Amino acid sequence: MRKSPFMVSLARWRQWFYPREFRIEPTNPENWSTALVRLLEEEPSPNAADEEIIVDEPNTYLDNEFVVNICNQLFRARKDADAVAKEEKSTKEIRSLLRAIESAMTLLQEKGVECFDLAGQDYHQGRVDFSPARKAEEVPGLDTAKVAECKRPAVYYQGKLLQKATGVIARPAKITEPAEFSTPEQPGAIY
């Protein structure tokens, strides 16, 4: 389809509204392929070699959100694989899956990323790398408060805390002993 001379002149005139560096030169639609071939055959400018990206240098920057997401997914995969291994006999597939997860965790550690499962560790109010997910559960027989279950790991990148661990706290159960001479106002009284 060929454009009318009026439309071509209108297109040229419309370009004057834009700054010179943004103007589009009017071309004949039949010549687009020859212009593309000419551009591809041109020699690169001598400054193009200076602008090339050097691939040999290792990338030391890791996106914090990416690191946290990778650690969370590996943590969940390891917990799921451990749960399956406990339910069933340890099959070859589960062992290979656990080895793959451990090698990925080792690779992250080599890059300065550490993921910690805090389950079983002591908990105190001033701990900065853990935040409780819900109210603490009372467990009889405990001496001190402990992290009972970890839902998300604590993630560190080059020693800097990126994500607090989240989980459930188990605290010692309160023992209420009945008083010998109790009144109805006293809790735990035997009547």
Secondary structure, DSSP 8 states (H G I E B T S, - for coil): ----HHHHHHHHHHGGGS-GGG------GGGHHHHHHHHHHS---GGGTTT----SS------HHHHHHHHHHHHHHHHHHHHHHHHS---HHHHHHHHHHHHHHHHHHHTTEEEE--TTSB--TT-SSEEESSS-EEETT-SS-EEEEEEE-EEEETTEEEE-EEEEEEEE-------SS--TTSTT---
